[in-house]
């Protein structure tokens, strides 16, 4: 026996899935890569670029 809220929860599941896959995961990926790049750039500003020891 199916409940009356099954189509609504299924629609909400798809919306959540699309939100995660289309918006949230790519946005987090860009933020993580940009944050890493900024930290490397900032450390090179403080200590200089890497070179031979």
C-alpha positions, 0 to 999 in steps of 0.5 A: 500500500502506497502512502499519499505523500510518495509523489511529493517525496519523490519529487523532493528527492529529485530536487535535492539530487539535482541541487547537489549534483548541479550546484553544490558539488561543483561550487564546493570543488571550485571553492576548494581548488581556489582556496588551495591556490590562494594558500599556495600563492600567499605562502609564496608571497611570505617565504618566496617561491620553492627552489633548490635547498 
